[in-house]
Amino acid sequence: MTGMLASVNSIEEALLVLNAEVDIIDLKQPALGALGALEVADVKQIVAAIAGRCPVSATIGDLPMEPEVIFNAVQLMAETGVDYIKIGFFPGDDWLGTLKKLVGLASQKQALIAVLFADAQPDLTIMATLKASGFVGVMLDTMDKQHGSLTQVLAAEQIAHFVSQAKELQLLCGLAGSLRLADIPELIAYHPDYLGFRGALCQDHSRVGPLNQMAVQSIKQAMQSASA
């Protein structure tokens, strides 16, 4: 069954989606970019407030793919106690060098999730290297939230191929990227492990605005209906 990931930026929002019984609470600061990071101190506070009642993931920020930069950010975020650490694989820089540097952290049981960006036309052959480097999952997202949802940026066949490749490699698989209520039936049909939402959960569907409880419930209900 496909789970619901809800991105939040505060304890208040985290508790709201916890009460809505989402499957993963994702910590990020949307105002700082596609994968903008919260302060480590804030992440620690939210993890403490959730107290193991729901898996928690956190982003490390929109950082260049430079081995030392990414390694240090992951190591710092690992100290917060989150269950998953999401790393954005932005275009350019040293992907392979970064993966080599992260092998040590992955071997220490840090659950690393790679985020690939559909609007950057990522080379999906990197997924086998991600698996070999100790990553537990991979997510398909979008960098530019102005270009529409994932289903508008990428063809259905490409999304289906991404999910099938992830499953073949036994990687946890997520789909996100300005997802709307209308995207849920199509994307659940591919059987990803989870769908990620932010803008669709917010007041006026603005990803930098506050969460709206009714919107959260609407998405949750649509997920349940589509999975039935």
KAPEUR-V320453 format. One record per backbone hydrogen bond with DSSP energy under -1.0 kcal/mol. NH is the residue of the N-H (numbers start at 1). CO is the residue of the C=O. E is the energy in kcal/mol with one decimal. If there is no record, write none. Layout:
# KAPEUR-V320453
NH,CO,E
NH,CO,E
This chain:
# KAPEUR-V320453
3,193,-3.1
5,195,-3.1
6,24,-2.4
7,197,-2.5
8,26,-3.3
14,10,-2.3
15,11,-2.6
16,12,-1.7
17,13,-2.2
18,14,-1.9
19,15,-2.2
21,18,-1.6
22,17,-1.8
23,4,-1.9
24,4,-1.8
25,55,-2.6
26,6,-2.9
27,57,-3.0
28,8,-2.3
29,36,-3.1
32,29,-2.4
33,30,-1.6
36,33,-1.2
43,39,-2.2
44,40,-2.5
45,41,-1.8
46,42,-2.2
47,43,-2.7
48,44,-2.2
49,45,-2.0
50,46,-2.4
51,47,-2.0
53,50,-1.8
57,25,-2.5
58,84,-1.6
59,27,-2.0
60,86,-1.3
63,61,-1.8
66,64,-2.5
70,66,-2.5
71,67,-2.5
72,68,-2.5
73,69,-1.9
74,70,-2.7
75,71,-2.6
76,72,-2.1
77,73,-2.2
78,74,-2.3
80,77,-1.7
81,78,-1.1
83,56,-2.0
84,56,-1.8
85,111,-2.5
86,58,-2.9
87,113,-3.0
89,115,-3.0
90,88,-1.3
94,65,-1.9
95,93,-1.1
98,94,-1.8
99,95,-2.4
100,96,-2.2
101,97,-1.8
102,98,-1.7
106,102,-2.5
107,103,-2.1
109,106,-1.4
110,105,-1.4
112,110,-1.2
113,85,-3.0
114,137,-2.2
115,87,-3.0
116,139,-3.2
118,141,-3.3
120,117,-1.8
121,118,-1.5
126,123,-1.8
127,124,-1.7
130,126,-2.3
131,127,-2.2
132,128,-2.2
133,129,-1.6
134,131,-1.5
135,130,-2.3
136,112,-2.1
137,112,-1.4
138,172,-3.0
139,114,-3.1
140,174,-2.4
141,116,-2.8
147,144,-1.3
150,177,-1.7
152,149,-1.5
153,149,-1.3
154,150,-2.4
159,155,-1.9
160,156,-2.6
161,157,-2.0
162,158,-2.1
163,159,-2.2
164,160,-2.4
165,161,-2.5
166,162,-2.3
167,163,-2.4
168,164,-2.3
169,165,-1.7
170,167,-1.1
171,166,-2.8
172,136,-2.9
174,138,-2.0
175,194,-1.8
176,140,-2.7
183,180,-1.2
184,181,-1.1
187,183,-2.3
188,184,-2.7
189,185,-1.2
190,187,-1.3
191,188,-1.8
193,173,-1.7
194,173,-1.4
195,3,-2.3
196,175,-2.8
197,5,-2.3
201,198,-1.9
202,199,-1.6
203,210,-2.8
205,202,-2.2
206,203,-1.7
209,206,-2.1
212,201,-3.2
216,212,-2.3
217,213,-2.2
218,214,-2.2
219,215,-2.2
220,216,-2.4
221,217,-2.6
222,218,-2.2
223,219,-2.4
224,220,-2.1
225,221,-2.5
226,222,-2.4
227,223,-1.6
